[in-house]
Amino acid sequence: MSDDQTRVQEFFTARAADWDSRFPDDGPAYAAAVAELGLREGDRVLDAGCGTGRALPPLRAAVGPSGVVLGADLTPAMLREAVRAGRHRDGALLLTDVAALPLRSHSLDAVFGAGLISHLASPAENLRELARVVRPGGVLALFHPIGRAALAARHGRALTPDDLRAEPNLRPLLAGSGWRMTSYVDEDSRFLALAVRQD
């Protein structure tokens, strides 16, 4: 396991047990972000870096019983919390790194990534891997239940120009990784960037 993977696992293992109780009011924000994906009955969707699986219920509701919902995470403790919360009933859980997904190319219609991009070891390479598993025309949502400024304030730091989620940085990063950004919202109440998989 790489040092980056170990750091991510250590960070989230230490926080898994009380993760949901620390952020109890995020449910509506997750549901609203999932709605923006435009999923249809029968679609196949991945929650990349799913953590405790908070996006899985709205993703399942969006694709219905005939759809496929997968939740992938690198940290066993987070997946255990997803099971404890009963969210494994809404999607299959995969213990895997989003840098090397055990999925066929073009096998998905969409990817949802909450809080994902700041934990990617190689953002361009990792976003290319997400593009690999999504069909051309499929959708990617990079989401956080609070905006960049609010998140920085929560952590007691200032926003910096090199923040990957800043639009001038994120747009070319996505474009170089097989995605075209179609929408960008960064408000105190949420961050949501949508992109379409290029041919």
C-alpha positions as CSV (number, residue, x, y, z in Angstrom):
1,M,0.0,0.0,0.0
2,S,1.3,3.5,-0.9
3,D,2.1,6.1,1.7
4,D,-0.8,8.2,0.3
5,Q,-3.3,5.3,0.7
6,T,-2.0,4.6,4.3
7,R,-2.5,8.3,5.2
8,V,-6.1,8.3,3.8
9,Q,-6.9,5.1,5.7
10,E,-5.5,6.4,9.0
11,F,-7.3,9.7,8.6
12,F,-10.7,8.1,8.0
13,T,-10.3,5.1,10.4
14,A,-9.8,7.5,13.3
15,R,-13.0,9.3,12.4
16,A,-15.3,6.5,11.1
17,A,-17.2,5.7,14.2
18,D,-18.6,9.2,14.8
19,W,-18.5,10.5,11.2
20,D,-22.3,10.5,10.7
21,S,-22.9,12.1,14.1
22,R,-20.5,14.9,13.3
23,F,-22.4,15.9,10.2
24,P,-26.0,14.9,11.0
25,D,-27.7,17.5,8.8
26,D,-26.0,16.7,5.4
27,G,-28.7,14.4,4.1
28,P,-30.8,17.0,2.2
29,A,-27.6,18.3,0.6
30,Y,-26.6,14.9,-0.6
31,A,-30.1,14.2,-2.0
32,A,-30.1,17.6,-3.9
33,A,-26.6,16.9,-5.4
34,V,-27.7,13.4,-6.5
35,A,-30.8,14.9,-8.1
36,E,-28.5,17.1,-10.3
37,L,-26.9,14.0,-11.8
38,G,-30.1,13.4,-13.8
39,L,-30.0,9.7,-13.2
40,R,-32.7,7.5,-14.7
41,E,-34.4,4.3,-13.7
42,G,-31.9,1.4,-14.5
43,D,-28.8,3.6,-14.6
44,R,-25.5,2.3,-13.1
45,V,-23.7,4.6,-10.7
46,L,-20.6,4.6,-8.5
47,D,-20.2,6.5,-5.2
48,A,-16.4,6.9,-5.3
49,G,-14.9,7.3,-1.9
50,C,-18.3,6.5,-0.4
51,G,-17.3,6.6,3.2
52,T,-20.2,5.7,5.4
53,G,-22.5,5.6,2.4
54,R,-24.6,8.7,2.9
55,A,-25.1,9.1,-0.9
56,L,-26.2,5.5,-1.4
57,P,-29.9,5.9,-0.4
58,P,-30.6,8.9,-2.7
59,L,-28.6,7.1,-5.5
60,R,-30.7,4.0,-5.1
61,A,-33.9,6.1,-5.1
62,A,-32.7,7.8,-8.4
63,V,-31.9,4.6,-10.3
64,G,-34.7,2.4,-8.8
65,P,-34.6,-1.3,-8.2
66,S,-33.4,-2.1,-11.7
67,G,-30.4,0.2,-11.4
68,V,-26.9,-0.6,-10.1
69,V,-25.4,1.3,-7.2
70,L,-21.8,0.7,-6.1
71,G,-20.0,2.3,-3.2
72,A,-16.2,2.2,-3.3
73,D,-13.9,3.1,-0.4
74,L,-10.4,2.5,0.7
75,T,-11.1,2.4,4.4
76,P,-12.6,-0.7,5.9
77,A,-13.8,1.2,9.0
78,M,-15.9,3.5,6.9
79,L,-17.5,0.6,5.1
80,R,-18.3,-1.1,8.4
81,E,-20.1,2.1,9.4
82,A,-22.0,2.0,6.1
83,V,-23.2,-1.5,7.0
84,R,-24.0,-0.5,10.6
85,A,-26.2,2.2,9.2
86,G,-27.9,-0.2,6.8
87,R,-26.8,1.6,3.7
88,H,-25.4,-1.6,2.2
89,R,-29.0,-2.4,1.3
90,D,-28.9,0.4,-1.2
91,G,-25.7,-0.5,-3.0
92,A,-22.9,-3.0,-3.1
93,L,-19.9,-2.0,-1.1
94,L,-16.4,-2.4,-2.6
95,L,-13.2,-2.2,-0.6
96,T,-11.0,-0.7,-3.2
97,D,-8.9,2.4,-4.3
98,V,-10.6,4.6,-6.8
99,A,-7.2,4.8,-8.5
100,A,-7.7,1.2,-9.7
101,L,-11.3,0.3,-9.9
102,P,-12.2,-3.4,-10.5
103,L,-14.8,-2.4,-13.1
104,R,-15.0,-2.8,-16.9
105,S,-14.4,0.3,-19.1
106,H,-17.5,2.3,-19.9
107,S,-19.6,0.1,-17.5
108,L,-21.2,3.0,-15.6
109,D,-23.5,5.9,-16.4
110,A,-22.3,8.2,-13.6
111,V,-19.9,8.7,-10.7
112,F,-20.7,10.7,-7.5
113,G,-17.7,11.8,-5.4
114,A,-18.4,13.6,-2.1
115,G,-15.3,15.2,-0.6
116,L,-13.3,13.0,-2.9
117,I,-10.9,15.3,-4.8
118,S,-8.9,16.6,-1.8
119,H,-8.0,13.0,-0.9
120,L,-6.8,11.8,-4.4
121,A,-3.1,11.0,-4.5
122,S,-2.8,11.8,-8.2
123,P,-5.9,13.8,-9.1
124,A,-5.4,13.9,-12.9
125,E,-4.6,10.1,-13.1
126,N,-7.4,9.3,-10.6
127,L,-10.0,11.3,-12.6
128,R,-8.9,9.5,-15.7
129,E,-9.6,6.2,-14.0
130,L,-13.1,7.5,-13.2
131,A,-13.5,8.5,-16.8
132,R,-12.4,5.0,-17.9
133,V,-15.3,3.3,-16.1
134,V,-18.0,5.8,-17.3
135,R,-19.5,5.6,-20.8
136,P,-19.1,8.6,-23.1
137,G,-21.7,11.1,-22.2
138,G,-21.9,9.9,-18.6
139,V,-21.7,12.3,-15.7
140,L,-19.4,13.0,-12.8
141,A,-20.4,15.0,-9.7
142,L,-17.8,16.3,-7.4
143,F,-19.7,17.4,-4.3
144,H,-19.2,18.7,-0.8
145,P,-22.0,19.7,1.6
146,I,-20.4,23.0,2.3
147,G,-18.5,25.4,0.0
148,R,-14.8,25.9,-0.2
149,A,-14.7,29.0,2.0
150,A,-16.9,27.4,4.7
151,L,-14.8,24.3,4.7
152,A,-11.5,26.3,5.0
153,A,-13.0,28.2,7.9
154,R,-14.1,25.0,9.6
155,H,-10.4,23.8,9.4
156,G,-9.1,27.2,10.5
157,R,-7.2,28.0,7.3
158,A,-7.5,30.4,4.4
159,L,-8.4,29.6,0.8
160,T,-5.3,29.3,-1.4
161,P,-5.0,29.9,-5.1
162,D,-3.8,26.3,-5.6
163,D,-7.0,24.7,-4.2
164,L,-7.9,22.0,-6.7
165,R,-11.6,22.8,-6.4
166,A,-11.2,26.4,-7.5
167,E,-12.8,26.7,-10.9
168,P,-9.7,27.9,-12.7
169,N,-7.8,24.8,-11.4
170,L,-10.6,22.3,-11.6
171,R,-11.8,23.0,-15.2
172,P,-8.5,22.3,-16.9
173,L,-7.8,19.3,-14.5
174,L,-11.1,17.7,-15.6
175,A,-10.5,18.6,-19.3
176,G,-7.1,16.9,-19.2
177,S,-8.7,13.8,-17.6
178,G,-11.5,13.1,-20.1
179,W,-14.2,15.3,-18.6
180,R,-15.9,18.6,-19.7
181,M,-17.2,20.7,-16.8
182,T,-20.8,21.7,-17.4
183,S,-21.7,23.3,-14.1
184,Y,-19.9,24.8,-11.1
185,V,-21.4,26.0,-7.9
186,D,-19.4,27.1,-4.8
187,E,-21.6,28.6,-2.1
188,D,-21.4,28.5,1.6
189,S,-24.2,25.8,1.6
190,R,-22.6,23.5,-1.0
191,F,-19.9,22.8,-3.6
192,L,-20.9,21.0,-6.7
193,A,-19.1,20.6,-10.0
194,L,-20.7,18.5,-12.8
195,A,-18.8,17.2,-15.8
196,V,-19.6,15.0,-18.8
197,R,-17.4,12.2,-20.0
198,Q,-15.9,13.0,-23.3
199,D,-15.8,10.6,-26.3
